Amino acid sequence: MSENGINLSDLKELFVKYYSESDHEIRIFTAPGRVNLIGEHIDYCGGSVFPAALTLSCTAAVRLNGTDWIRLGADDLEDVYTFSLRDPQAGKRLKWGNYQAGVINALLEEGYLIRGMDFLFTGNIPFGSGLSSSAAIELTTAVAAATLSENYEEKGLDLIRMAQLGQLAEHTFCGVNCGIMDQFASAMGKRDHAILLDCASLNYKYVPLALGDYTLVLANTCKKHALGASEYNKRREEVAEGLRRLNAALGENRANLCDFSEAEYAAAEARLGPDKVKDRVKHVIFENERVKRAVSALENGNLKAFGTILCEAHASIRDLYEVTGPELDTMFEIASHTDGCIGARMTGAGFGGCTVNIVRKESAEAFIRDVGRAYTQRTGIVPEFYLCTAGDGARELF
């Protein structure tokens, strides 16, 4: 019995080895990683983004334990990490498991009567790849803990709210002031579709990911993305300052940078200062417009235009937002000039991780071989590649 390449029978057997036998039922929950096709670093600026959930996922075996303790394990860890539901804030101090603890704490504050339970996590989302393994962990935890709560029949399971609680956990327990995109995509993914999400309103629509003769190839630089809280939050501070300056320059009081148009940016550009803040603002506003053009191109079946816009987006995130780094830029340069590839860009938070590439299906094998060889020659790093499709969102498997 398997799901997305994960053997669920083996997972249940391993769970019993970790936690022993019990009369309580072992249940299986899962949530996917995501690839953001376009719309990078604008989810926290009120922009529109275009992610797709992946078939790469985080999966957990979960069982009530009859206590008021949460126990957290993983198939690649020897230790089990615990905290008491009487003191969920103690979960912040866990050596491993603070994402899960943050979600449990958020559910408690939301009014869920969480019961003691044991988790055993597994997954096939490469850590540090920029494919949102953290959001997948958060949503797996949220759906499991809410479903097994004492008052589940009363509270129910609102997946958008689960995404928001995952985001809150990351803010409060992990120190990263992230946007909503990763958690939303993991919660609300739909097989063979991407999601056009307005991050200000959370209005969304599913768009068929109709690539025809092309497929998604994710190229992992194997430089783990090292965008820690300091660099990520620095960009947040810069765009907040940019919003203040742009409002002042135009006599406005708008809530988000993405409420401004390219024309309004051009009118105010000279008054935005000589420092990097102006570049950050330009990326955000123009990226938001690129998302709209890219989705329109995809819906109209113009895949070459879609790919060209992805390449434009990489140049912007590299030159104006400066969150790529030499490995990502090398991968992009090689991939975008390789036969069969019509579009490429970095995906995720940056400073390592993956590029997403639109590659002709018949060329995919050669693309992986040639790009991998050239990247290793130039960086000394052996990359990884994943042929991907869009998958479903967070759910209980059985």
C-alpha positions in Angstrom: 0.0 0.0 0.0 1.6 3.2 -1.1 0.8 6.9 -1.8 3.0 9.2 -3.9 5.9 6.8 -3.5 5.6 6.4 0.3 4.9 2.9 1.6 2.2 3.3 4.1 2.3 -0.3 5.4 6.0 0.1 6.3 5.1 3.4 8.0 2.5 1.8 10.2 4.9 -1.0 11.1 7.6 1.5 12.0 5.1 3.4 14.1 4.4 0.4 16.2 8.2 -0.1 16.7 8.4 3.5 17.9 5.3 3.7 20.1 4.4 0.0 20.7 0.9 -1.6 20.3 -2.3 0.1 21.4 -6.0 -0.3 21.1 -6.2 3.1 19.4 -6.3 3.1 15.6 -3.4 4.3 13.6 -4.5 6.9 11.0 -2.6 8.3 8.1 -2.5 12.0 7.1 -0.6 13.7 4.3 0.0 17.2 2.8 2.0 18.1 -0.3 4.9 20.4 -1.0 4.4 23.1 -3.6 6.1 24.7 -6.5 5.4 28.3 -7.2 5.3 28.7 -10.9 5.4 32.5 -10.7 4.9 35.3 -8.2 7.9 35.2 -5.9 8.2 37.2 -2.7 4.9 39.0 -3.3 2.5 36.9 -1.2 3.4 39.1 1.8 2.8 42.2 -0.3 -0.8 41.5 -1.2 0.1 40.1 -4.6 -1.3 37.3 -6.7 0.7 34.1 -6.9 0.5 30.9 -9.0 1.5 27.8 -7.0 0.7 24.2 -7.6 0.7 21.4 -5.0 3.1 18.6 -5.8 2.9 14.8 -5.5 6.0 15.1 -3.3 4.5 15.1 0.2 4.9 14.9 4.0 2.9 11.9 5.5 2.3 11.0 9.1 1.0 8.0 11.0 -1.0 9.4 14.0 -2.6 7.7 17.0 -4.3 9.0 20.2 -2.2 8.0 23.2 -4.6 8.6 26.1 -2.4 11.2 27.8 -2.0 15.0 27.6 1.3 14.7 25.8 2.2 15.1 22.2 5.0 12.8 21.0 6.8 13.6 17.7 9.0 11.2 15.7 10.3 10.8 12.2 11.5 7.8 10.2 15.0 9.4 9.8 15.4 10.4 13.5 16.2 8.2 16.4 14.7 10.3 19.2 11.1 11.2 19.9 10.4 14.8 20.9 7.6 15.5 23.4 5.7 18.4 25.0 2.7 18.7 27.2 -0.6 20.1 26.1 -0.6 21.8 29.5 2.4 23.8 28.3 2.4 24.0 24.5 4.7 27.0 24.5 7.5 24.6 25.6 7.3 23.2 22.1 9.3 26.3 20.9 12.3 24.9 22.6 12.3 21.5 21.0 15.4 20.5 19.1 13.1 19.2 16.4 9.3 19.6 16.1 8.7 23.3 16.7 6.7 23.6 13.5 4.3 20.9 14.7 4.2 22.4 18.2 3.4 25.8 16.8 0.4 24.3 14.9 -0.8 22.5 18.0 -0.6 25.7 19.9 -2.5 27.6 17.2 -5.2 24.9 17.2 -5.6 25.2 20.9 -6.0 28.9 20.7 -8.5 28.4 17.9 -10.7 26.4 20.4 -9.9 22.9 19.3 -9.7 20.4 22.2 -6.6 18.7 21.2 -5.9 15.3 22.8 -2.6 13.6 23.4 -1.3 11.8 20.3 1.7 10.3 18.8 3.1 11.2 15.3 5.5 9.5 13.1 6.5 11.6 10.1 8.0 10.6 6.8 8.1 12.2 3.4 9.9 12.7 0.1 10.1 16.5 -0.2 13.9 17.3 -0.1 14.6 19.5 2.9 16.0 22.9 2.0 14.9 22.6 -1.6 12.5 25.5 -1.6 9.5 23.2 -2.2 7.8 24.0 1.2 8.6 20.9 3.3 7.8 23.1 6.3 4.3 24.0 5.1 3.7 20.3 4.3 4.6 19.4 7.9 2.4 22.2 9.3 -0.6 21.1 7.2 -0.2 17.4 7.9 -0.1 18.3 11.6 -3.0 20.6 11.5 -5.4 18.3 9.6 -4.4 15.3 11.8 -4.7 17.1 15.2 -7.9 18.9 14.2 -9.5 15.6 12.9 -8.6 13.7 16.1 -9.6 16.6 18.5 -12.3 16.0 21.1 -14.6 18.6 19.5 -14.0 17.9 15.8 -17.7 17.3 15.1 -18.4 20.8 16.4 -15.4 22.6 14.9 -15.0 20.9 11.6 -12.1 21.3 9.2 -11.8 24.5 7.2 -8.7 24.0 5.1 -8.1 27.7 4.4 -8.2 28.3 8.2 -5.7 25.4 8.6 -3.4 27.2 6.2 -3.7 30.4 8.2 -2.9 28.5 11.4 0.2 27.0 9.8 1.3 30.5 8.8 0.7 31.7 12.3 2.8 28.8 13.7 5.7 29.8 11.5 5.4 33.4 12.7 5.1 32.6 16.4 7.2 29.5 16.9 9.8 29.6 14.1 10.6 33.3 13.8 9.9 33.6 10.0 7.3 36.2 9.0 6.2 34.3 6.0 3.3 34.9 3.7 0.3 32.6 3.2 1.1 31.1 -0.2 3.0 27.9 0.9 0.4 26.8 3.4 -2.5 27.7 1.1 -1.1 25.6 -1.7 -0.4 22.7 0.6 -3.9 22.9 2.0 -5.9 23.6 -1.2 -4.0 21.8 -4.0 -5.9 20.1 -6.8 -4.6 17.4 -9.0 -3.5 18.7 -12.5 -4.2 22.3 -11.5 -2.4 25.3 -10.3 -3.9 28.0 -8.0 -4.2 31.6 -8.9 -4.3 33.1 -5.4 -4.9 36.8 -4.4 -3.0 36.9 -1.2 -4.7 40.0 0.1 -8.2 38.7 -0.2 -7.6 34.9 -0.3 -9.8 34.8 -3.4 -8.6 32.0 -5.6 -9.3 30.0 -8.7 -8.0 26.7 -10.0 -6.3 26.9 -13.4 -5.7 23.7 -15.4 -2.0 23.0 -15.7 -2.3 22.1 -19.3 1.3 21.8 -20.6 0.6 19.7 -23.6 3.8 18.3 -25.0 5.7 19.9 -22.1 6.3 18.9 -18.4 7.6 20.4 -15.2 11.2 19.5 -14.3 12.4 20.7 -10.9 16.2 21.1 -10.7 17.5 21.0 -7.2 20.8 22.9 -6.9 21.5 20.9 -3.7 22.5 24.1 -2.1 20.0 24.1 0.7 18.2 27.3 0.8 19.6 29.2 3.7 17.1 32.0 3.8 16.9 32.2 7.6 14.8 34.5 9.6 17.3 37.4 9.3 17.5 37.7 5.5 13.8 36.9 5.0 12.7 39.4 7.5 15.1 42.0 6.1 13.3 41.8 2.8 10.0 42.2 4.7 11.4 45.4 6.3 12.6 46.7 2.9 9.2 46.3 1.2 7.4 47.8 4.2 9.7 50.8 3.9 9.0 50.9 0.2 5.3 50.9 0.8 5.7 53.9 3.1 7.7 55.8 0.6 5.4 55.0 -2.3 2.3 56.1 -0.4 4.1 59.3 0.6 5.3 60.0 -3.0 1.8 59.5 -4.4 -0.2 60.9 -1.5 -1.9 57.6 -1.0 -2.6 55.3 2.0 -2.8 51.9 0.4 -2.4 48.7 2.4 -0.1 46.7 0.0 2.6 47.3 -2.5 0.7 45.2 -5.0 -2.2 47.7 -4.9 0.0 50.0 -7.1 0.4 49.7 -10.9 3.5 49.7 -13.0 2.5 53.2 -14.2 2.2 54.5 -10.7 5.7 53.1 -9.8 7.1 54.9 -12.9 5.5 58.2 -11.7 7.1 57.9 -8.3 10.4 56.1 -9.1 12.6 59.2 -8.7 11.2 59.9 -5.2 11.8 56.4 -3.8 15.4 57.0 -2.8 18.8 55.8 -4.1 19.1 52.6 -2.0 17.9 49.0 -2.6 14.4 49.8 -1.4 13.4 51.1 -4.8 14.6 47.9 -6.5 12.6 45.8 -4.1 9.5 47.9 -4.8 10.0 47.6 -8.6 10.3 43.8 -8.4 7.1 43.4 -6.3 4.9 45.6 -8.5 6.2 44.3 -11.8 6.1 40.6 -10.6 2.5 41.0 -9.7 1.7 42.1 -13.3 3.9 39.2 -14.7 1.7 36.7 -12.8 -1.4 38.0 -14.6 0.3 37.9 -18.0 1.6 34.4 -17.3 -1.7 33.0 -16.3 -3.4 34.5 -19.3 -0.7 33.0 -21.6 -1.3 29.6 -20.0 -5.0 29.8 -20.3 -4.7 30.7 -23.9 -2.4 27.8 -24.6 0.6 30.0 -25.4 3.2 28.0 -23.6 6.2 29.8 -25.2 5.0 33.1 -23.9 4.4 31.5 -20.5 8.0 30.3 -20.5 9.4 33.6 -21.5 7.6 35.3 -18.7 9.1 32.8 -16.2 12.6 33.8 -17.5 11.8 37.5 -17.0 10.7 36.7 -13.5 14.0 35.1 -12.7 15.9 38.1 -13.9 13.9 40.3 -11.7 14.3 38.2 -8.5 18.0 38.0 -9.3 18.7 41.6 -10.1 16.1 43.6 -8.2 15.3 41.4 -5.2 18.6 39.7 -4.9 17.6 36.4 -3.3 19.1 33.9 -5.8 22.8 33.3 -5.3 25.5 31.7 -7.6 24.1 28.2 -7.6 20.5 29.1 -8.6 21.8 31.6 -11.2 24.1 29.0 -12.7 21.3 26.4 -12.8 19.0 29.0 -14.5 21.6 30.0 -17.0 22.3 26.4 -18.1 18.7 25.3 -18.1 17.3 28.2 -20.0 19.8 27.7 -22.8 19.3 23.9 -23.0 17.4 22.4 -26.0 13.8 21.6 -25.1 13.4 24.1 -22.3 11.1 27.1 -23.0 11.1 28.7 -19.6 12.9 28.5 -16.2 13.2 30.4 -13.0 14.1 30.0 -9.3 11.2 28.9 -7.1 10.8 29.3 -3.4 12.4 31.7 -0.9 15.8 31.7 -2.6 19.5 31.5 -1.6 19.5 27.9 -2.8 16.8 25.3 -3.6 15.3 24.6 -7.0 14.5 26.0 -10.4 11.3 25.2 -12.1 11.7 24.4 -15.8 9.2 23.9 -18.6 10.7 21.2 -20.7 9.4 19.3 -23.8 8.5 15.8 -22.6 10.6 14.1 -25.3 13.6 16.1 -24.3 13.3 15.7 -20.5 15.8 12.8 -20.2 18.5 14.6 -22.2 17.7 17.9 -20.3 18.3 16.2 -17.0 21.6 14.6 -18.2 23.0 17.7 -19.9 22.0 20.2 -17.4 23.2 18.0 -14.5 26.6 17.5 -16.2 27.1 21.2 -16.9 26.0 22.3 -13.5 28.4 19.9 -11.8 31.3 21.0 -14.0 30.7 24.6 -13.0 29.9 24.3 -9.3 31.3 20.9 -8.2 27.8 20.0 -6.9 25.8 17.0 -8.1 22.2 18.3 -8.5 18.9 16.4 -8.3 16.0 16.5 -10.7 12.3 15.7 -10.2 9.7 15.2 -12.9 6.6 16.6 -11.3 2.9 16.8 -11.6 0.3 18.8 -9.7 -1.3 16.9 -6.8 -4.1 17.1 -4.3 -3.9 19.1 -1.0 -3.9 18.1 2.7 -6.1 15.2 3.6 -6.6 12.0 5.6 -5.6 8.9 3.6 -7.2 6.4 5.9 
